[in-house]
């Protein structure tokens, strides 16, 4: 076969990377399609990590500490609430 040259080694590495990428794309195709369609439907001007300033301002002006529906609850409480509602 002969001594491997850097060009051959680079070609083998690039081929392996391309094959790996294709394998991942095929294995996770349903999940990736769903994620890509969700990104296509999202609003790029709205950051979901930002707190809604309108709700926060309204609560401060009216003196509300937040509605009971918006209070953070612990994970255990959320699980208990969901299991109680499911039965």
C-alpha positions in Angstrom: 0.0 0.0 0.0 2.8 2.4 0.7 3.3 5.2 3.1 0.2 7.2 3.9 0.6 10.8 2.8 -0.9 13.7 4.6 -3.3 14.2 1.7 -4.6 10.6 2.0 -4.9 11.0 5.8 -6.9 14.2 5.4 -9.2 12.5 2.8 -9.8 9.6 5.1 -10.6 11.9 8.1 -12.9 14.0 6.0 -14.7 11.0 4.7 -15.1 9.6 8.2 -16.5 12.9 9.4 -18.9 13.1 6.4 -20.1 9.5 7.1 -20.6 10.2 10.8 -22.6 13.3 10.0 -24.8 11.5 7.6 -25.3 8.6 10.1 -26.4 11.1 12.9 -28.7 12.9 10.5 -30.4 9.7 9.5 -30.6 8.3 13.0 -32.1 11.5 14.5 -34.1 12.6 11.4 -37.6 12.8 13.1 -36.2 14.8 16.1 -34.2 17.1 13.9 -37.1 17.7 11.5 -39.3 18.6 14.4 -36.7 21.0 15.9 -36.1 22.6 12.6 -39.7 23.2 11.9 -40.2 24.7 15.4 -37.3 27.1 14.7 -38.8 28.0 11.4 -42.1 28.9 13.1 -40.6 30.8 16.0 -40.5 34.6 16.2 -36.9 35.8 15.9 -37.7 39.2 17.5 -39.0 37.6 20.7 -36.5 36.1 23.2 -38.3 33.4 25.2 -35.8 33.9 28.1 -36.9 37.5 28.6 -39.5 38.2 31.2 -42.6 39.8 29.8 -42.1 43.5 30.8 -45.8 44.2 30.4 -46.9 41.7 33.0 -44.1 42.6 35.4 -44.9 46.4 35.1 -48.6 45.8 35.5 -48.0 43.8 38.7 -45.8 46.5 40.1 -48.2 49.3 39.3 -51.2 47.4 40.7 -49.3 46.2 43.8 -49.8 42.5 42.9 -47.2 40.0 43.9 -48.2 37.8 41.1 -51.3 35.7 40.4 -51.4 32.3 42.1 -51.2 30.7 38.6 -47.8 32.3 38.0 -46.1 31.4 41.3 -43.1 29.1 40.9 -43.7 25.7 42.4 -41.2 23.0 43.3 -40.7 20.0 41.0 -42.2 17.7 43.6 -45.3 19.9 43.9 -45.7 20.0 40.1 -45.4 16.2 39.9 -47.9 15.7 42.7 -50.3 18.1 40.9 -50.0 16.3 37.6 -50.4 12.9 39.1 -53.5 14.0 41.1 -55.0 15.5 38.0 -54.3 12.4 35.9 -56.2 10.0 38.2 
